[in-house]
């Protein structure tokens, strides 16, 4: 029978789909396309919802296949069939990682642009908005390059590993540990940068909430953006800590406990962030999705 922790993990990573699917479908016609700061943020949110949904579906499928593989372990007589299934699981896991990480970057952009959109409605911080906006785009570009490098490392590692296995573990084809160490190095750097950006985003959200005391509009929306930023910050902090511990080859995080905690602090918290941003655009909270009070910037 499949390990109970993997069964729980499969269920936990599947739960955000219940939140993400209706939000994504609704956003296709609820959230308008636009060039102003606030609506641009909701456009990024729409992309983040789609990428997050795809990544979550893939990681759920990968986890479900792990459960089947554990169940069939004692029944599979053909080793090639076993390793072929294991390779598929790892490949699907790689692609789920890619979609989820890009979704994180768009979630960051969406939250930032909505916060800047509130400042835009108040006609506050014109120069700061422009600087922050372009700095955020540069950051996302750098993080995207890191994501592609990490993806390339994983793909090359698994290609070499399963090629070695298919060759009956003969020769010198086993992937060396140095490439894996470089991968962990890049992964830790990526996570640290994302953690720093999430902290800056949380600081911006605090500034927006403080400034909301001066204005009559968008106070509730500012609070929602702050809470969304807090969830995103916790998720980014968790990813940063785990990546650093892997890089340092520490064993402080129990593997079984990690199977339970990781989906909650990663997928769940990001799904909640996107849900809060979705709510923040509704007209009853000031209508940041609406076209009336915004012009192109």
Secondary structure, DSSP 8 states (H G I E B T S, - for coil): ---HHHHHHHHHHHHHHHHHHHHHHHHHHHS---SSHHHHHHHHHHHHHHHHHHHHHHHHHHHHHHHHHHHHTTT---HHHHHHHHHHHHHHHHHHHHHHHHHHHHHHHHHHHHHHHHHHHTT--HHHHHHHHHHHHHHHHHHHHHHHHHHHHHHHHHHHHHHHHHTTT-SS-S--HHHHHHHHHHHHHHHHHHHHHHHHHHHHHHHHHHHGGG-SSSHHHHHHHHHHHHHHHHHHHHHHHHHHHHHTT---S-HHHHHHHHHIIIIIHHHHHHHHHHHHTSGGGT-TT-STT----
